[in-house]
Amino acid sequence: MSVSSSDHRSRFIRAIQALLVAVIVFGTAGTLAACSSTGGRPRDTGGNGSGGGGVDTPRYTVAMVSHGAPGDTFWDLVRAGAEDAAKKDNIDLRYSSSPQAPDQANLVQNAIDSKVDGLAVTMPTPEAIGPVAQKAVKAGIPVVGLNSGMDYYKKYGLSSFFGQDESVAGQQAGERLGKDGAKKVLCVIHEQGNPSQEARCGGIKKGLQESNPSASVENLYVNGMDLTSVQSTVQAKLAQDRSIHWIMGLVAPVALTAVKAKEAAGSDAKVATFDTDAELVKAIKDGSIQWAVDQQPYLQGYLAVDAIWLAKRNGSVIGGGKPVLTGPSFVDKSNVSKIEDAAKEGLR
């Protein structure tokens, strides 16, 4: 078969393109050999392990202030995501936290006084944290919210929010409890006065009663910073009220503690929870926890830091001013194996 001149031309162009690609790759390989393996700026390997020049851009300092309690594995995941984004974006991340609202507000003020380039905050008590976060906005510091305070971040001028709608998440959990045949649910609130936790339990009641109007939800308040106290309080409640046959935790450590409490009380109650960690994933696999509502804390931390970097670089606002939802999704025996490896690595 004869070959047309146009075919010859196409083959010639492709040959030239292949040659150019080879030259570019060879030249790039030589350049990279003379530079950092992360590209441009060397990776920072000292200090707190965050930041590190994944990009060749100005070095920014970003503060993240949360309400996480010491030892709460949920916040370890948030911080891990924030640190990974900081390494990629050449950011010096300064993470601090306090479960006490006045202390958290002081930490935000300290970040403003140190003239950070960006700020990410949680607002479990908006009236305490919001005004000081707004001071940062007025000072020209890019500020984003994460995890808690979805209904308030716009009020205080924050540009973006990363998390889940707790009422919606609670309602979906309630609907699932209804499908599972729940009639009386104990919703364990571990941070009294936190509107996000109240919203979860309120959503559970709404979702459950839509499928079963006679079902009920009772809130039980515990001190989430003292798991020994949590166990004794839940155990006493279960021993006193044998009609409770579902316990809903709002965080993994409390749910795992509830498993111990119900065993000690001789209760047949089943346990489900919000949020996951590596130990919780194992509990779902062995059946001691039925399922979990996952809001992806790692992703919340990662996106918050990345959003600040983008705001500094080109003025981008992720989400267009609306919340960016990282959940809810359900983790149970049908899909827990898919996230097990990620959980072991501290990514879920």
Secondary structure, DSSP 4 states (H G I P E B T S, - for coil): ----HHHHHHHHHHHHHHHHHHHHHHHHHHHHHTS-TTSSSPPP-STTS----SSSS--EEEEEEE-PPTT-HHHHHHHHHHHHHHHHHTEEEEEEE-SSHHHHHHHHHHHHHTT-SEEEE--SSHHHHHHHHHHHHHTT--EEEESS-TTTTTTTT-S-EEE--HHHHHHHHHHHHHHTT-SEEEEEESSTT-HHHHHHHHHHHHHHHHH-TT-EEEEEE--TT-HHHHHHHHHHHHHH-TT--EEEESSHHHHHHHHHHHHHHT---EEEEE---HHHHHHHHHTSS--EEE--HHHHHHHHHHHHHHHHHH---TTTTS-EE---EEE-TTTHHHHHHHHHTT--
